[in-house]
Amino acid sequence: MDPDFWLFAAVGFAAQLVDGALGMAYGVISTSVLLSFGVTPANASASVHAAKVFTGSASGVSHIVYGNVDWKLLALLAGGGVVGGVLGAYVLTSIPGEVVKPFVVVWLGLMGLVILYRAWRQTRPKVFSWKSPLPLGLVGGFFDAIGGGGWGPVVTSSLMGAGADTRKAIGTTNTAEVFVAAATSAAFLASLVSGHWETEGLGALLWSLAGLIAGGVVAAPLAGWMTKVLPLRMLTWLVGGLVVALAIWQAITLF
């Protein structure tokens, strides 16, 4: 078996453990590793989204079992995310994704600070407004497709920054990501088949893709359980810290 399989199985396990428990980072971690191996941004994003169809399904089932999903929020986020993901995939295969990344970094930094402030002040979760999840999903799906990861950082952090229940925000965002990943993967495939996107090297990523899927599927049940049992304030601190860390890391790589 190709050594890349075991390397990316470990990457997929670690990434899904963090993503499933805290609602973000699978795409960012996996894409970052692929890019460090010299994979092009479009190939990396296409590969990671294909993997997320499988890992996200396992994660979604886990969160449903542990009662971490709000169904109305799920429908609104998924609906907007599908449209945003398809649009983002088309844009990524047409223009460099780096054009919009600075805006994502600024948003992540602000949301991370808001979440940390809520953890420090021990602000109690409030009922989240149902008017904004649809456009939030659209923006999250777009940035996710552009950067190969961004759905969780944008959507989970925004929901929690607005005062949504931490466990529901994490579980629902993870479950909605299945639909976004499937739509984005279909958009990449359509661009390839139609000739809009001409790429090379996807075939060489098959073992890496298999590893990402295998590691992520194994980690998903454990991550859903962690979201259920971790103390709420600790979970909020962890999410806020991760968002700020991701924003700083992205800023360093950009600037």
C-alpha positions as CSV (number, residue, x, y, z in Angstrom):
1,M,0.0,0.0,0.0
2,D,1.3,3.5,-0.9
3,P,3.0,5.2,2.1
4,D,0.9,8.3,1.3
5,F,-2.2,6.4,2.5
6,W,-0.9,6.1,6.1
7,L,0.4,9.6,6.2
8,F,-2.9,11.1,5.1
9,A,-4.9,8.7,7.2
10,A,-3.1,10.2,10.2
11,V,-3.8,13.7,8.9
12,G,-7.5,12.8,8.3
13,F,-7.9,11.4,11.7
14,A,-6.4,14.4,13.5
15,A,-8.2,16.9,11.3
16,Q,-11.6,15.2,11.7
17,L,-11.1,14.8,15.5
18,V,-10.6,18.6,15.8
19,D,-13.3,19.4,13.2
20,G,-15.9,17.1,14.6
21,A,-15.4,18.2,18.2
22,L,-15.0,21.9,17.6
23,G,-16.9,22.4,14.3
24,M,-14.0,23.5,12.1
25,A,-10.5,22.8,10.7
26,Y,-10.8,19.6,8.7
27,G,-10.6,21.5,5.4
28,V,-8.0,23.9,6.6
29,I,-5.7,21.2,8.0
30,S,-6.0,18.8,5.1
31,T,-5.7,21.5,2.4
32,S,-2.6,23.0,4.1
33,V,-0.9,19.6,4.1
34,L,-1.7,19.0,0.4
35,L,-0.5,22.4,-0.5
36,S,2.8,21.8,1.4
37,F,3.2,18.8,-0.9
38,G,3.0,21.0,-4.0
39,V,-0.6,20.2,-4.9
40,T,-2.4,23.1,-6.7
41,P,-5.1,25.0,-4.8
42,A,-7.9,23.8,-7.2
43,N,-6.7,20.1,-7.0
44,A,-6.4,20.4,-3.2
45,S,-9.9,21.9,-2.8
46,A,-11.4,19.3,-5.1
47,S,-9.7,16.4,-3.2
48,V,-10.6,17.7,0.3
49,H,-14.3,18.2,-0.7
50,A,-14.5,14.7,-2.1
51,A,-13.1,13.4,1.2
52,K,-15.5,15.5,3.3
53,V,-18.5,13.8,1.6
54,F,-17.5,10.6,3.5
55,T,-16.0,12.0,6.7
56,G,-18.8,14.6,7.0
57,S,-21.5,11.9,6.6
58,A,-19.9,9.9,9.5
59,S,-19.6,13.1,11.6
60,G,-23.2,14.1,10.9
61,V,-24.5,10.7,12.0
62,S,-22.5,10.9,15.1
63,H,-23.8,14.4,16.0
64,I,-27.4,13.3,15.3
65,V,-27.0,10.3,17.6
66,Y,-25.7,12.6,20.4
67,G,-28.4,15.2,19.9
68,N,-26.1,18.0,18.7
69,V,-28.2,19.0,15.6
70,D,-30.9,21.7,15.2
71,W,-32.9,20.6,12.1
72,K,-34.3,24.0,11.1
73,L,-30.9,25.6,11.3
74,L,-29.5,22.6,9.3
75,A,-31.9,23.2,6.4
76,L,-31.1,26.9,6.2
77,L,-27.4,26.5,6.4
78,A,-27.3,23.6,4.0
79,G,-29.4,25.4,1.4
80,G,-27.2,28.5,1.4
81,G,-24.0,26.4,1.6
82,V,-24.9,24.4,-1.5
83,V,-25.4,27.6,-3.6
84,G,-22.2,29.2,-2.2
85,G,-20.1,26.1,-2.7
86,V,-21.1,25.7,-6.3
87,L,-20.4,29.4,-7.0
88,G,-17.1,29.2,-5.2
89,A,-16.0,26.1,-7.1
90,Y,-16.7,27.9,-10.4
91,V,-14.8,31.0,-9.2
92,L,-11.8,28.9,-8.0
93,T,-11.5,27.3,-11.4
94,S,-11.6,30.7,-13.0
95,I,-9.5,33.1,-10.8
96,P,-6.9,32.7,-8.0
97,G,-8.6,32.1,-4.6
98,E,-6.0,34.3,-2.9
99,V,-8.0,37.3,-3.9
100,V,-10.7,36.7,-1.3
101,K,-8.6,35.1,1.4
102,P,-7.6,38.3,3.2
103,F,-11.3,39.1,3.9
104,V,-11.8,35.6,5.4
105,V,-8.8,36.1,7.7
106,V,-10.1,39.4,9.0
107,W,-13.6,37.8,9.6
108,L,-12.1,34.8,11.4
109,G,-10.0,37.0,13.7
110,L,-13.0,39.1,14.7
111,M,-15.3,36.1,15.3
112,G,-12.6,34.4,17.3
113,L,-12.2,37.4,19.6
114,V,-16.0,37.6,20.0
115,I,-16.1,33.9,21.1
116,L,-13.2,34.3,23.5
117,Y,-15.0,37.3,25.0
118,R,-18.2,35.3,25.5
119,A,-16.2,32.5,27.2
120,W,-14.5,35.0,29.5
121,R,-17.7,36.7,30.4
122,Q,-19.6,33.4,30.6
123,T,-22.3,34.7,28.4
124,R,-25.2,32.3,28.3
125,P,-26.4,31.1,24.8
126,K,-29.5,32.7,23.5
127,V,-32.0,31.8,20.9
128,F,-30.4,32.4,17.5
129,S,-32.3,34.4,14.9
130,W,-33.5,32.3,11.9
131,K,-33.3,35.2,9.5
132,S,-29.5,35.1,8.8
133,P,-28.4,31.4,8.5
134,L,-29.3,31.2,4.8
135,P,-26.9,34.0,3.7
136,L,-24.4,32.8,6.3
137,G,-24.4,29.4,4.7
138,L,-24.0,30.9,1.2
139,V,-20.9,32.9,2.4
140,G,-19.5,29.9,4.2
141,G,-19.9,27.6,1.3
142,F,-18.3,30.1,-1.1
143,F,-15.2,30.7,1.1
144,D,-15.0,26.9,1.8
145,A,-14.8,26.1,-1.9
146,I,-12.3,29.0,-2.6
147,G,-9.9,28.0,0.2
148,G,-10.4,24.2,0.4
149,G,-11.6,24.8,3.9
150,G,-13.5,27.6,5.6
151,W,-17.0,26.3,6.2
152,G,-16.5,25.5,9.8
153,P,-14.4,28.6,10.8
154,V,-16.9,31.0,9.0
155,V,-20.2,29.3,10.0
156,T,-19.5,27.9,13.4
157,S,-17.7,31.0,14.6
158,S,-20.4,33.3,13.3
159,L,-23.2,31.3,14.9
160,M,-21.4,31.2,18.3
161,G,-20.5,34.9,17.9
162,A,-24.2,35.6,17.5
163,G,-25.0,33.7,20.6
164,A,-26.1,30.3,19.4
165,D,-25.8,27.2,21.6
166,T,-22.2,25.9,21.3
167,R,-23.1,22.2,20.9
168,K,-25.9,22.9,18.4
169,A,-23.7,25.3,16.4
170,I,-20.9,22.7,16.1
171,G,-23.1,19.6,15.4
172,T,-25.4,21.4,12.9
173,T,-22.5,23.0,11.0
174,N,-20.8,19.7,10.7
175,T,-23.9,17.9,9.5
176,A,-24.7,20.7,6.9
177,E,-21.2,20.4,5.6
178,V,-22.1,17.0,4.0
179,F,-24.5,18.7,1.5
180,V,-22.0,21.5,0.8
181,A,-19.2,19.1,0.2
182,A,-21.3,17.0,-2.2
183,A,-22.5,20.0,-4.2
184,T,-19.0,21.5,-4.4
185,S,-17.5,18.2,-5.5
186,A,-20.2,17.9,-8.2
187,A,-19.4,21.4,-9.3
188,F,-15.6,20.6,-9.6
189,L,-16.5,17.5,-11.6
190,A,-18.8,19.4,-13.9
191,S,-16.1,22.0,-14.6
192,L,-13.7,19.2,-15.4
193,V,-16.1,17.4,-17.7
194,S,-17.2,20.5,-19.5
195,G,-13.7,21.7,-20.2
196,H,-14.1,24.8,-18.0
197,W,-11.3,23.5,-15.7
198,E,-8.3,21.8,-17.2
199,T,-6.1,20.1,-14.6
200,E,-3.4,17.5,-14.2
201,G,-2.3,15.4,-11.2
202,L,-5.7,14.4,-9.7
203,G,-5.0,10.7,-10.4
204,A,-1.9,10.8,-8.3
205,L,-3.9,12.0,-5.3
206,L,-6.0,8.9,-5.1
207,W,-4.1,7.2,-2.2
208,S,-3.9,10.6,-0.3
209,L,-7.7,11.0,-0.8
210,A,-8.3,7.4,0.5
211,G,-6.2,8.1,3.5
212,L,-8.0,11.3,4.3
213,I,-11.4,9.5,4.1
214,A,-10.3,6.5,6.2
215,G,-8.8,8.5,9.0
216,G,-11.7,10.9,9.1
217,V,-14.4,8.2,9.2
218,V,-12.6,6.5,12.1
219,A,-12.3,9.8,14.1
220,A,-15.9,11.0,13.5
221,P,-17.8,9.0,16.2
222,L,-15.2,10.0,18.9
223,A,-15.4,13.6,17.9
224,G,-19.2,13.7,18.2
225,W,-19.0,12.2,21.7
226,M,-16.4,14.8,22.7
227,T,-18.8,17.6,21.7
228,K,-21.5,16.1,23.8
229,V,-19.5,15.6,27.0
230,L,-17.0,18.5,27.1
231,P,-18.0,21.3,29.5
232,L,-19.7,24.1,27.6
233,R,-17.3,26.9,28.8
234,M,-14.3,24.7,27.9
235,L,-15.7,24.0,24.5
236,T,-16.3,27.7,23.9
237,W,-12.7,28.5,25.0
238,L,-11.3,25.8,22.6
239,V,-13.4,27.0,19.7
240,G,-12.4,30.6,20.2
241,G,-8.8,29.8,20.6
242,L,-8.8,27.6,17.5
243,V,-10.5,30.3,15.4
244,V,-7.9,33.0,16.4
245,A,-5.0,30.5,15.8
246,L,-6.4,29.7,12.3
247,A,-6.7,33.4,11.5
248,I,-3.1,34.1,12.7
249,W,-1.8,31.2,10.7
250,Q,-3.6,32.2,7.6
251,A,-2.4,35.8,8.0
252,I,1.2,34.6,8.3
253,T,0.9,32.5,5.1
254,L,-0.7,35.4,3.3
255,F,1.4,38.4,4.4
